[in-house]
């Protein structure tokens, strides 16, 4: 990706050194999902990562809601930079440039429809932290919390993405960030609330099917962002993104965990579906083409 001239986002907190420092992020506002519970995206990430790592998902989820916030766990800090951050400065800069790009592109797209885009806040942490949806743990992978409009990221996930999943390159990581921003889009447009309402009336299998559609829409939104900032794209970037989408499909992850794929249990979509919807966003650059629900919301 061509990120040298890209401006870093200021909408973040770096808690990697254990201090929970804030850096000029905007205030709250907009739609929030109540209850202090983990959002749909966070829960399914826990389940998939747990299956991949051979962990019982219930040991991470408790009752599956995380409705009682876990106590703050102070992460051990490694060698810190001048601002206390323990994240590699180059990696942090890359992530913040990607986030900055998503802010500018989504601001433009919202403005084209007479709307105002509210930026999410990205929280860097190490090992353990506390979110508005409960505990944040590295084993959960990146997740978006609709209760506080924040994306939680332990950057060690990118090593997992490259080494365990075989998805290397800047754009593979950018796709993950843009996917979580996609969940923010769903929250501030009200789609996430409508999906959760539908899930509350559905059977487990139907609820999982709705969750798959929600995740595929976030994949499509990630592609839409990239399509609207093509100056960042280099040869091979699209392939990196599609490799990442393929690597984290439910069927692929279940096979990697030594399990027979069970479609009724899928919560993110198959590898083929994830690649299909990411590519649709990349090909069209139009959020309106990301209606994975077929107009039923």
DRENDO-1510 file (C-alpha; in Angstrom, 1 decimal, always signed):
<recs>
REC; n; res; u; v; w
REC; 1; UNK; +0.0; +0.0; +0.0 .
REC; 2; UNK; +1.1; +3.5; -0.7 .
REC; 3; UNK; +0.9; +5.1; +2.7 .
REC; 4; UNK; +3.8; +7.5; +2.8 .
REC; 5; UNK; +1.7; +10.6; +2.1 .
REC; 6; UNK; -1.3; +9.5; +4.1 .
REC; 7; UNK; -2.3; +11.4; +7.2 .
REC; 8; UNK; -2.5; +9.4; +10.5 .
REC; 9; UNK; -5.8; +9.4; +12.4 .
REC; 10; UNK; -5.9; +11.2; +15.7 .
REC; 11; UNK; -9.0; +9.2; +16.8 .
REC; 12; UNK; -7.2; +6.6; +18.9 .
REC; 13; UNK; -6.0; +5.6; +22.4 .
REC; 14; UNK; -2.8; +3.8; +23.0 .
REC; 15; UNK; -3.1; +1.7; +26.1 .
REC; 16; UNK; -0.3; -0.7; +25.2 .
REC; 17; UNK; +1.9; +0.6; +27.9 .
REC; 18; UNK; -0.8; +0.1; +30.5 .
REC; 19; UNK; -1.6; +3.8; +30.9 .
REC; 20; UNK; -4.8; +4.2; +28.9 .
REC; 21; UNK; -3.6; +7.4; +27.3 .
REC; 22; UNK; -6.0; +9.3; +25.0 .
REC; 23; UNK; -4.9; +11.3; +22.0 .
REC; 24; UNK; -7.5; +13.8; +20.9 .
REC; 25; UNK; -10.3; +11.5; +20.0 .
REC; 26; UNK; -13.8; +12.9; +19.4 .
REC; 27; UNK; -16.6; +12.8; +21.9 .
REC; 28; UNK; -19.4; +10.3; +22.0 .
REC; 29; UNK; -22.8; +10.6; +20.4 .
REC; 30; UNK; -24.8; +8.8; +17.8 .
REC; 31; UNK; -26.6; +5.5; +18.2 .
REC; 32; UNK; -25.4; +3.1; +20.9 .
REC; 33; UNK; -26.5; -0.4; +21.7 .
REC; 34; UNK; -27.4; -0.6; +25.4 .
REC; 35; UNK; -26.8; -3.1; +28.1 .
REC; 36; UNK; -23.0; -2.9; +28.2 .
REC; 37; UNK; -22.9; -6.2; +26.4 .
REC; 38; UNK; -20.5; -7.5; +23.8 .
REC; 39; UNK; -21.6; -6.7; +20.3 .
REC; 40; UNK; -22.3; -9.4; +17.8 .
REC; 41; UNK; -19.0; -8.9; +16.0 .
REC; 42; UNK; -17.0; -9.3; +19.2 .
REC; 43; UNK; -18.8; -12.5; +20.2 .
REC; 44; UNK; -18.3; -14.3; +16.9 .
REC; 45; UNK; -14.7; -13.3; +16.7 .
REC; 46; UNK; -14.2; -14.9; +20.1 .
REC; 47; UNK; -15.9; -18.1; +19.0 .
REC; 48; UNK; -13.9; -18.4; +15.8 .
REC; 49; UNK; -10.5; -17.6; +17.3 .
REC; 50; UNK; -11.2; -20.0; +20.2 .
REC; 51; UNK; -12.1; -22.8; +17.8 .
REC; 52; UNK; -8.9; -22.1; +15.8 .
REC; 53; UNK; -6.7; -22.2; +18.9 .
REC; 54; UNK; -8.4; -25.2; +20.5 .
REC; 55; UNK; -10.0; -23.2; +23.3 .
REC; 56; UNK; -13.5; -23.7; +24.7 .
REC; 57; UNK; -15.4; -20.6; +23.6 .
REC; 58; UNK; -17.4; -20.6; +26.8 .
REC; 59; UNK; -14.2; -20.0; +28.8 .
REC; 60; UNK; -13.9; -16.7; +27.1 .
REC; 61; UNK; -17.5; -15.8; +26.7 .
REC; 62; UNK; -18.9; -16.8; +30.1 .
REC; 63; UNK; -22.7; -16.6; +29.6 .
REC; 64; UNK; -22.1; -15.3; +26.0 .
REC; 65; UNK; -23.1; -11.8; +26.9 .
REC; 66; UNK; -20.3; -10.4; +29.1 .
REC; 67; UNK; -22.9; -8.3; +30.7 .
REC; 68; UNK; -20.8; -7.8; +33.9 .
REC; 69; UNK; -17.7; -5.9; +33.1 .
REC; 70; UNK; -14.6; -7.8; +34.0 .
REC; 71; UNK; -12.1; -6.0; +36.3 .
REC; 72; UNK; -9.4; -4.0; +34.6 .
REC; 73; UNK; -6.3; -6.2; +34.1 .
REC; 74; UNK; -3.0; -4.2; +33.9 .
REC; 75; UNK; -1.0; -5.6; +31.0 .
REC; 76; UNK; +2.7; -6.1; +31.5 .
REC; 77; UNK; +4.6; -3.5; +29.6 .
REC; 78; UNK; +7.6; -4.1; +27.4 .
REC; 79; UNK; +10.1; -1.5; +26.3 .
REC; 80; UNK; +8.1; +1.7; +25.9 .
REC; 81; UNK; +8.6; +4.6; +23.6 .
REC; 82; UNK; +8.7; +8.2; +24.6 .
REC; 83; UNK; +4.9; +8.3; +24.9 .
REC; 84; UNK; +4.7; +5.0; +26.8 .
REC; 85; UNK; +3.6; +3.0; +23.8 .
REC; 86; UNK; +5.0; -0.6; +23.5 .
REC; 87; UNK; +3.8; -0.9; +19.9 .
REC; 88; UNK; +6.3; -0.8; +17.1 .
REC; 89; UNK; +6.1; +2.8; +15.8 .
REC; 90; UNK; +6.1; +1.8; +12.2 .
REC; 91; UNK; +3.2; -0.6; +12.7 .
REC; 92; UNK; +1.3; +1.9; +14.7 .
REC; 93; UNK; +1.8; +4.5; +12.1 .
REC; 94; UNK; +0.6; +2.1; +9.3 .
REC; 95; UNK; -2.6; +1.2; +11.3 .
REC; 96; UNK; -3.4; +4.9; +12.0 .
REC; 97; UNK; -2.8; +5.9; +8.4 .
REC; 98; UNK; -5.3; +3.2; +7.3 .
REC; 99; UNK; -7.8; +4.4; +9.9 .
REC; 100; UNK; -7.3; +8.0; +8.7 .
REC; 101; UNK; -8.0; +6.9; +5.2 .
REC; 102; UNK; -11.2; +5.2; +6.2 .
REC; 103; UNK; -12.3; +8.3; +8.1 .
REC; 104; UNK; -11.8; +10.5; +5.0 .
REC; 105; UNK; -13.5; +8.2; +2.6 .
REC; 106; UNK; -16.5; +7.4; +4.7 .
REC; 107; UNK; -16.8; +11.1; +5.6 .
REC; 108; UNK; -17.1; +11.9; +1.9 .
REC; 109; UNK; -19.6; +9.1; +1.2 .
REC; 110; UNK; -21.8; +10.1; +4.1 .
REC; 111; UNK; -21.6; +13.7; +3.0 .
REC; 112; UNK; -22.7; +12.8; -0.5 .
REC; 113; UNK; -26.0; +11.6; +1.2 .
REC; 114; UNK; -26.3; +14.7; +3.4 .
REC; 115; UNK; -25.1; +12.8; +6.5 .
REC; 116; UNK; -22.3; +13.3; +9.0 .
REC; 117; UNK; -19.9; +10.5; +9.7 .
REC; 118; UNK; -19.0; +10.0; +13.3 .
REC; 119; UNK; -15.5; +8.6; +13.6 .
REC; 120; UNK; -14.8; +5.5; +15.7 .
REC; 121; UNK; -12.0; +5.3; +18.2 .
REC; 122; UNK; -9.3; +2.7; +17.8 .
REC; 123; UNK; -7.8; +1.4; +21.1 .
REC; 124; UNK; -4.4; -0.3; +21.1 .
REC; 125; UNK; -3.9; -2.6; +24.0 .
REC; 126; UNK; -1.6; -5.4; +25.1 .
REC; 127; UNK; -2.9; -8.8; +26.2 .
REC; 128; UNK; -5.8; -7.6; +28.3 .
REC; 129; UNK; -7.9; -4.4; +28.6 .
REC; 130; UNK; -11.5; -3.3; +29.3 .
REC; 131; UNK; -14.0; -2.2; +26.7 .
REC; 132; UNK; -17.5; -0.8; +27.0 .
REC; 133; UNK; -18.7; -4.4; +26.1 .
REC; 134; UNK; -16.6; -6.2; +28.8 .
REC; 135; UNK; -13.2; -7.7; +28.8 .
REC; 136; UNK; -10.9; -7.3; +25.8 .
REC; 137; UNK; -8.4; -10.1; +25.4 .
REC; 138; UNK; -5.8; -10.8; +22.7 .
REC; 139; UNK; -7.3; -14.3; +22.1 .
REC; 140; UNK; -10.5; -12.6; +20.9 .
REC; 141; UNK; -8.9; -10.9; +17.9 .
REC; 142; UNK; -9.8; -7.4; +16.8 .
REC; 143; UNK; -13.4; -6.4; +17.6 .
REC; 144; UNK; -15.8; -3.5; +17.5 .
REC; 145; UNK; -17.8; -2.5; +20.6 .
REC; 146; UNK; -21.0; -0.7; +19.7 .
REC; 147; UNK; -21.5; +0.4; +23.3 .
REC; 148; UNK; -18.6; +2.8; +23.2 .
REC; 149; UNK; -18.0; +3.1; +19.4 .
REC; 150; UNK; -14.4; +1.7; +19.7 .
REC; 151; UNK; -12.3; -0.8; +17.8 .
REC; 152; UNK; -10.1; -2.8; +20.1 .
REC; 153; UNK; -6.9; -4.1; +18.7 .
REC; 154; UNK; -4.0; -6.1; +20.2 .
REC; 155; UNK; -1.5; -5.8; +17.3 .
REC; 156; UNK; -0.1; -9.3; +18.0 .
REC; 157; UNK; -3.1; -10.4; +15.9 .
REC; 158; UNK; -1.3; -9.3; +12.8 .
REC; 159; UNK; +1.5; -11.8; +13.5 .
REC; 160; UNK; -1.3; -14.5; +13.7 .
REC; 161; UNK; -2.8; -13.2; +10.5 .
REC; 162; UNK; +0.5; -13.5; +8.7 .
REC; 163; UNK; +2.1; -16.6; +10.3 .
REC; 164; UNK; -0.9; -18.8; +11.2 .
REC; 165; UNK; -3.4; -17.7; +8.5 .
REC; 166; UNK; -0.8; -17.1; +5.8 .
REC; 167; UNK; -2.3; -13.6; +5.1 .
REC; 168; UNK; +0.7; -11.3; +4.8 .
REC; 169; UNK; +1.1; -7.7; +3.6 .
REC; 170; UNK; -0.2; -4.3; +4.6 .
REC; 171; UNK; -3.5; -4.7; +2.8 .
REC; 172; UNK; -4.3; -7.9; +4.6 .
REC; 173; UNK; -4.1; -6.0; +7.9 .
REC; 174; UNK; -5.9; -3.0; +6.4 .
REC; 175; UNK; -8.8; -5.2; +5.4 .
REC; 176; UNK; -9.2; -6.3; +9.1 .
REC; 177; UNK; -9.3; -2.7; +10.3 .
REC; 178; UNK; -11.7; -1.7; +7.5 .
REC; 179; UNK; -13.9; -4.6; +8.4 .
REC; 180; UNK; -14.2; -3.4; +12.0 .
REC; 181; UNK; -14.9; +0.1; +10.7 .
REC; 182; UNK; -17.7; -1.6; +8.7 .
REC; 183; UNK; -19.3; -2.7; +11.9 .
REC; 184; UNK; -19.1; +0.9; +13.1 .
REC; 185; UNK; -21.0; +1.9; +9.9 .
REC; 186; UNK; -23.7; -0.7; +10.7 .
REC; 187; UNK; -24.0; +0.8; +14.2 .
REC; 188; UNK; -24.3; +4.4; +13.3 .
REC; 189; UNK; -26.8; +3.7; +10.5 .
REC; 190; UNK; -29.0; +1.7; +12.8 .
REC; 191; UNK; -28.5; -1.6; +10.9 .
REC; 192; UNK; -26.8; -3.3; +13.8 .
REC; 193; UNK; -29.7; -2.6; +16.1 .
REC; 194; UNK; -32.2; -3.9; +13.6 .
REC; 195; UNK; -30.1; -7.1; +13.1 .
REC; 196; UNK; -29.9; -7.7; +16.9 .
REC; 197; UNK; -33.7; -7.2; +17.1 .
REC; 198; UNK; -34.2; -9.8; +14.4 .
REC; 199; UNK; -31.8; -12.2; +16.1 .
REC; 200; UNK; -33.7; -11.9; +19.4 .
REC; 201; UNK; -36.8; -13.3; +17.6 .
REC; 202; UNK; -34.9; -16.0; +15.6 .
REC; 203; UNK; -33.8; -19.5; +16.3 .
REC; 204; UNK; -30.1; -20.2; +16.8 .
REC; 205; UNK; -29.6; -21.3; +13.2 .
REC; 206; UNK; -31.5; -18.2; +11.9 .
REC; 207; UNK; -29.6; -15.9; +14.2 .
REC; 208; UNK; -26.3; -17.3; +12.9 .
REC; 209; UNK; -27.5; -16.8; +9.4 .
REC; 210; UNK; -28.2; -13.1; +10.2 .
REC; 211; UNK; -24.8; -12.8; +11.8 .
REC; 212; UNK; -23.2; -14.2; +8.6 .
REC; 213; UNK; -24.9; -11.5; +6.5 .
REC; 214; UNK; -23.8; -8.8; +9.0 .
REC; 215; UNK; -20.2; -10.0; +8.7 .
REC; 216; UNK; -20.3; -10.2; +4.9 .
REC; 217; UNK; -21.7; -6.7; +4.7 .
REC; 218; UNK; -18.7; -5.5; +6.8 .
REC; 219; UNK; -16.4; -7.3; +4.4 .
REC; 220; UNK; -18.1; -5.5; +1.5 .
REC; 221; UNK; -17.8; -2.2; +3.3 .
REC; 222; UNK; -14.0; -2.8; +3.6 .
REC; 223; UNK; -13.9; -3.3; -0.1 .
REC; 224; UNK; -15.9; -0.1; -0.7 .
REC; 225; UNK; -13.4; +1.9; +1.4 .
REC; 226; UNK; -10.4; +0.6; -0.6 .
REC; 227; UNK; -12.2; +1.2; -3.9 .
REC; 228; UNK; -12.7; +4.8; -2.9 .
REC; 229; UNK; -9.0; +5.3; -2.0 .
REC; 230; UNK; -7.4; +3.6; -5.0 .
REC; 231; UNK; -4.3; +5.9; -4.8 .
REC; 232; UNK; -3.3; +3.7; -1.8 .
REC; 233; UNK; -3.6; +0.4; -3.8 .
REC; 234; UNK; -0.5; -1.3; -5.3 .
REC; 235; UNK; -0.3; -4.4; -7.5 .
REC; 236; UNK; -0.9; -7.4; -5.3 .
REC; 237; UNK; -3.0; -5.6; -2.7 .
REC; 238; UNK; -6.3; -7.0; -3.8 .
REC; 239; UNK; -4.8; -10.5; -3.7 .
REC; 240; UNK; -3.6; -9.9; -0.2 .
REC; 241; UNK; -7.1; -8.9; +0.9 .
REC; 242; UNK; -8.7; -11.8; -0.8 .
REC; 243; UNK; -6.1; -14.2; +0.8 .
REC; 244; UNK; -7.0; -12.8; +4.2 .
REC; 245; UNK; -10.8; -13.2; +3.5 .
REC; 246; UNK; -10.2; -16.7; +2.4 .
REC; 247; UNK; -8.1; -17.6; +5.5 .
REC; 248; UNK; -10.7; -16.5; +8.0 .
REC; 249; UNK; -13.8; -18.1; +6.5 .
REC; 250; UNK; -15.8; -20.3; +8.9 .
REC; 251; UNK; -15.3; -23.4; +6.8 .
REC; 252; UNK; -11.6; -22.9; +6.6 .
REC; 253; UNK; -11.2; -22.2; +10.3 .
REC; 254; UNK; -13.3; -25.2; +11.3 .
REC; 255; UNK; -11.2; -27.4; +9.1 .
REC; 256; UNK; -8.0; -25.9; +10.5 .
REC; 257; UNK; -9.3; -26.8; +14.0 .
REC; 258; UNK; -9.7; -30.4; +12.9 .
REC; 259; UNK; -13.5; -30.1; +12.7 .
REC; 260; UNK; -16.0; -31.0; +10.0 .
REC; 261; UNK; -17.6; -27.7; +8.8 .
REC; 262; UNK; -21.1; -27.3; +10.1 .
REC; 263; UNK; -22.9; -24.6; +8.0 .
REC; 264; UNK; -25.6; -24.0; +10.7 .
REC; 265; UNK; -22.9; -22.9; +13.1 .
REC; 266; UNK; -21.2; -20.4; +10.7 .
REC; 267; UNK; -21.2; -16.9; +12.0 .
REC; 268; UNK; -18.9; -15.1; +9.5 .
REC; 269; UNK; -19.5; -16.9; +6.2 .
REC; 270; UNK; -17.5; -19.3; +4.1 .
REC; 271; UNK; -14.2; -18.3; +2.6 .
REC; 272; UNK; -15.8; -18.1; -0.8 .
REC; 273; UNK; -18.6; -15.8; +0.6 .
REC; 274; UNK; -16.1; -13.5; +2.3 .
REC; 275; UNK; -14.0; -13.2; -0.8 .
REC; 276; UNK; -17.1; -12.6; -2.9 .
REC; 277; UNK; -18.4; -9.7; -0.8 .
REC; 278; UNK; -15.0; -8.1; -0.3 .
REC; 279; UNK; -14.5; -8.2; -4.1 .
REC; 280; UNK; -18.0; -6.8; -4.7 .
REC; 281; UNK; -17.0; -3.8; -2.5 .
REC; 282; UNK; -13.7; -3.5; -4.3 .
REC; 283; UNK; -15.3; -3.7; -7.8 .
REC; 284; UNK; -18.2; -1.3; -7.2 .
REC; 285; UNK; -17.0; +1.2; -4.5 .
REC; 286; UNK; -20.7; +1.6; -3.7 .
REC; 287; UNK; -22.1; +1.0; -0.2 .
REC; 288; UNK; -25.5; +0.4; -1.7 .
REC; 289; UNK; -24.2; -2.7; -3.4 .
REC; 290; UNK; -23.4; -4.2; +0.1 .
REC; 291; UNK; -27.0; -5.2; +0.9 .
REC; 292; UNK; -26.3; -8.8; +2.0 .
REC; 293; UNK; -29.8; -8.9; +3.6 .
REC; 294; UNK; -31.7; -8.5; +0.3 .
REC; 295; UNK; -33.6; -5.4; +1.5 .
REC; 296; UNK; -35.1; -7.2; +4.5 .
REC; 297; UNK; -33.7; -4.9; +7.2 .
</recs>
